[in-house]
Amino acid sequence: MVYAGRFVKPILKLQSVVERVAGGNLEARGTFEAMTRSAVGQRLHSMRIQSSAAICNCQKPSADLELRVTERTQELREQIVARDNASLN
């Protein structure tokens, strides 16, 4: 029974970390030594890094698009003002 605890506890801790990551907490980490040495723990760490990178890559184009829309909106406003001023003259 003692040996079972040595195997079950790390698996339960790993499960807890996996559940937090699956819930969106990409900063979730396991602090126990068995996880950092295990192949599963290393794969989980790699998955978190890749997921974070994918999210960042998706957010950057969105920010670029917002900036382009804002700039184009300003250009159109200036054109409307210029057209309105030209029609008054």
N, C-alpha and C positions, 0 to 999 in steps of 0.2 A: 504494500500500500504506500509506503514511503517513496518508492521509486516512481509510482504512478504520479504522485504529486510533483515530482521533478519534471515530468513531461507535460502534465496537464496545466500547471500554473503558467508556464511561458506561452502555451497555446492560447489560454484564456486572455492573457495580457495582449498577445498579438491580435486576437479577435477584437478586443476593445479598440485597439489602434485602427484596425481595418474599418470598423464600423464608424469611427469618427471621420476617417478620410472619406469614406463613402458618403457620409453626411455633409461633405463640403469643407471640412476642416483640414486643409492640405498642410497645415503646420503641425498636425498631430504627430507625436513621436512616442516611441516606446523607450523607456529609460533603462530597461533591464538588460543585463549583459547578454543573455541568451539570444535576444532578438538581434542585437547589433552584429553578432557573429553568424547568425543563421542565414542560409541562402534565401529563405522566405523573407526575413527582415531586410536583407539587402535588396531584394526585388521590390518590396513595399517602398523602401526609400527611393529607389529608382522611379517607381510609378508616381510617387508624390512629386518628384522633380519634373518629370515629363508632363504631368498634369498642370503644374504651375506654369511651365513654359508655354503650354498650349493655350492656357487662359490669357497669359500676357500677350501672346501673338494675336489672339482674337481681339483684344481690347485696343491694341495700337492702331490697326486700320480704322476702327470705329472712331478713335480720337482724331485721326487724320481726316476722315470724312467729315466730322463735325466742323473742323477748322475750315475745310474747303467750302462747306455749305455756308458758314458764317461769312467768309470772304466774298463768295459769289453773291450772297444776299446784299452785302454792303455795296458791291459794284452795281447791282440792279437798282438799288435805292438811289445811288448817285446818278444813274442814267435817267431815272424817272424825274428827279429834281431838275436835271439839265434840260430834259425835254419840256417840262412844265415851264421853266424859265424862258426857253426859246419860243414857246407858243405865246407867252405874254408879250414878247417884244415884237 
